[in-house]
Amino acid sequence: MDVGHCILDGNADAVEFCPHDSFYNVLAASTYVLQEGDCPSRSGCIKLFDVDADGGRLELIQKVETAGIFDIKWSPELLQNPARPLLAQADADGCVKIYSLQCSDSDDSEMRGNCLNKVCGKHISSSMCLCIDWNSSATSLAVGLSDGSVSIISLHVSQLNILQEWKAHDFENTKVHKMGICCIAKSPFDPNTLLTGSYDECLRVWDVRSTSKPVNESSICLGGGVWRIKHHPSIQGLVLTACMHNGFAIVKFEGDQADVVETYEKHGSLAYGADWQRGDVIVGGRRKSSAIATCSFMIGSFVDIV
């Protein structure tokens, strides 16, 4: 069932539900726009939404103008040391930026509620920052760059510092994947399970103890380049995938078996961003329904909540 949708003024490439229980309703979406001409530039923005699947609400809270964004990630929730959620941004200018999710007490009713405030930022490389993720303690981040290198960035007292940098790979893969790898997703339930998505349209499941071939050797073809993989937050073996020219698919895997259990193809353009909303949140003594957010890469692209 479709809950709602919003047309963005840019190419939407990532959507991320906040994983913190107190902010389960907050959704961030990022965009990337190439401004062509004599002096080309890459611009973008982060849009913050309030989502209520039960009430059919997808309400825009805030828009933050920035450089063109390739990836965003919320910091993990720390049960022993609760902190405000942080949102990390990897952008086309080779920068990493960190925002804090705060409660605004503005007199302007349109700005009241949750909003993002910039904490810090750092120029990492002359190459573009393509992907980003946090460690489990939210004290450092890994950043993948367009030149095939990786940087590890520490976050301490509102300051980012480069801890390590190295050349991780070349641009071509000549082994199992027939085309370039788009994404890698480690299982939150099993430290030995890893999933990869590729331009060759296949989703592969790996056991990191034996990487000579994937667990499902024949792999599963999803009909489009597998740009993004998101594990379900509470159900093991269930993943949400963004499959570029073939929409979105939910895949269930166990052992060497993998099957598509649901698809969503209403965008009609490149499927790039997808995420699960937490489904184990109780508000006012009642369990809240959860949703899936998707977005597509085109000008005037949609953010859909289903």
N, C-alpha and C positions, 0 to 999 in steps of 0.2 A: 504494500500500500504506500503510495506517495504521500509524504507528509507536507512537503513544501519545496520551493526552489527559488533561487535568486540569480538574476543575470548580473554578471560582473563586467566591469569596464576594462578587461584585460584577459590574457591567456591564463586561466587557472591551472596550476600544476601540482598543488598539494592542499589537502584538507586534513586537519588534525584535531580530534576531540581531546580536551584536557583530561588526563588520566586521574587527577586528584578528585576524590569523592565529593568534596565541598564545591567543586567547580565542574561537575560532570556535564552540565548544560552548556558549557562554553566550547565553541568551535572556532578554530582559526583557519582561514583560507588564504593562500598566497598566489600572486600573479607575476607574470613576466611578459614584458612587451619590448620588442626591438624597434627602436625609433631609427628608421633609415634616413639617409641623406648625406650631405657633405661631412657632417660630424655625427656619426651614428652613436646612439647611446642605448642603454638597456635600463628601463624603468620598471617599477612594480609597486605592489602594496600588500599589506596584510589587512584583511577584513575579519573582524571579530563578530561572532553571532551568538545569540541566545537561542538554544534549541529545546523544544518541548515536544517529544513525539506524541504524548497523550493528547496535548492540546492543539497539535498541528501547527506549532509556532516555529518559524525561522526568522528571527528578528535581528537586523543589523544593529550592532552596538557601537562600533568604532572602525575607522579607516586610518591606517598609518602608511603614509607615502614613503617609499624607500627605493633602493636600486632593484633591478630585476632579480627575482628570487627563484632559486631552483629547489630548495628544500627548507622545511621547518620541522622542529621537533620540540614537544613539551618535555620538561624534566620529569623524571619518575617521582612518584609519591614516596616519601621516606616516612615509614610508620614510626620509627624510634625518634626521629627528629623532624617533625612536621615543619614545612616552610612554604612560603608563597610559591605558586607555580612559576617557572621560568620558561620562556619560549626562545629557542635558538633559531637563528636565520643564517642560511648559507646563500650568498648572492653572487651575481655576475661580475661585480667589481673586485672579487677576490677577498671579500670581507666576511667576518662572522660577527653577528650582533646578538645581544642578549636583552630580552625584555622581561619585566616582571608584571604579573597579573595582579592588579590592585583594585580595591573598591574606591570608586570616585565619589566625593561628596559635593560635586559641582552643582551650582544653582541651575545650570542648564539641564532641563529634564532629559534632553537627548543624549547627554554625556553621563548621566547618573548611572551607577551600577559598576560592573566590572570593566576595566580598561587596561591597556598595555602602556607601561612606561619604560623607556630605554634605560638599561642599567649600564651597559658598556658595549664597546665594539673594538675590533682590531682588524687591520689589513693583514691577511695571511699570505697572499701570494699575488703575483702578476697574472696567474692563471685563474680561471673561474672556480668558485667553490660550488660543487655540484650536489653533494649530499652531506648530511650531518647527523650525528646521534650522540646521546649521553652515555656515560658509564652509570652503573647501578647506584652510585652514591651522589650523583649529580655534581661531581667535583671536576670533571674533565669531559672533553668532547673529542670525537674522531671526525675529521673532515676529509672527504674525498675531493680531489682537484682534477681539472680537465686535462692536465698534463700527465695523468697517471700516477701522481704522488698522493701520499696520505700525510696529514698532520694531526698530532695529538695536542690539544689545547687545554690548559688548566684554567679553572675559574676560581679565584680566591679574592675575597673582599672586593667584589665589583671590578676585578681586573682580569683580563685574559692574557695568558702568556703561552708561547709555543714551547712545548716540552720536547717533542721529537718530530722529525720530518724524514721521509724516505721515499724512494721511487718504488712504488708497489707493483706496477705491471706495465706492459706495453699495451698498445691499443687493440691488438688482435689476439684471439684465443684459438689455438689449433687442436685442442683436445676434444672433450666431450661436447661442449657447446659449439654449434655450427656457425653461430654469429655472436656478436658482442653481448656481454652480460649487462643487464639493466639494473638488477637489484639482488641483494642478498639479505635474507631474514633468518636470524637465529631463533629457534623455538624458545619461548619463555618457560616451557614445561620440561624440556629435555635438553640438557647441555650438549648432547651429542648430535642433535638434529639440526640441520641447516637446509634452507630452501633457496634456490636460485631461480631467477626469471631472466629470459633472454630474448633478444630480437628474433631468434629462430622460432618464437611462439610457444616454447615449451617451458613448463614448470617442472623442476627436478628436485627430488628429496635426497639429501646426502646424510651419511653418517661420518662425522669428522674423524672417527677412528680408522676409516678406510675410505680414502678419497680417490681411489683409482677409477671408480665408476659410481654413479648414483644408486641409491637403494632401489628406486623404480627405474631400472635400466632402460626401459622403453620410453620413459617419461610420459607426460600427458600434454597433448597439444591443445592450446586454448584459443587458437584461431587469430591471434594478434600478439604483437610483441608484449611480453610480460614486464611492464614498466615498474609496477609496485606490488609488494606482497605484504599483507597485514594479518598477523595471527589474531584469532579471537582472544579477547582478554581473559576469558574464563573457561573456554571449551578447547581441550587439546585436540589437535589434528584437524582444525577447521580454519581455513584462511580465506581472506578476501583479496582478490587480484584485480588490478587495472590493466586491461589488455589492449591498449592503444586503439587499433582500428576495429576491434571486436567487443567493445563495451567492457563490462565488469562481470566477474564470475566468482562464485563461492565454491571452493574445492574442499572436499573431505579426503584426508589421507590417513592410512594406517598400514604399517609395514610397507610392502611393495605395491600396495593398491592405492590409487588416487582417482577420484570421480568428481565431476562437476555436479553440484546439487542445485544450483540456482544461477541464473544470469540476469543482467540488467543492461538494456541496450537503447535507452531512450535519449541519450545525449546526441547521437548523430555526428560526433566528432571525436578527436583523439582522447581516449580515456586515460588520464594521467594520475589523478589523485583519488584515494579512497581510504576510509577509516571506519572502525567500529566505535560506537558509543558504549561506555560501560553499562552493563545490564544488571548489576547487583547492588544498585543504589536504592535505599529506602528513605523516603521523604514523607514526614507526617504519618508514619506507621504504615505507609503503602509503598510497595515496590514499584519503581518507575519503569515504564517501557523504554527500551533502548532503540537506537536507530543506526542506520548506516549513512555516511555522507560520501558523495562522489562528486568529482568535478572533471571538466573537459578542457582541452587546450585549444581555444580559439577566441578571437575577439568577441565580446558579448557572450562569453561562456557561462555555463550554468553551474551552480552548486545545488545539488539535489539531496534531499533527506528522505530516505525510504525506510 
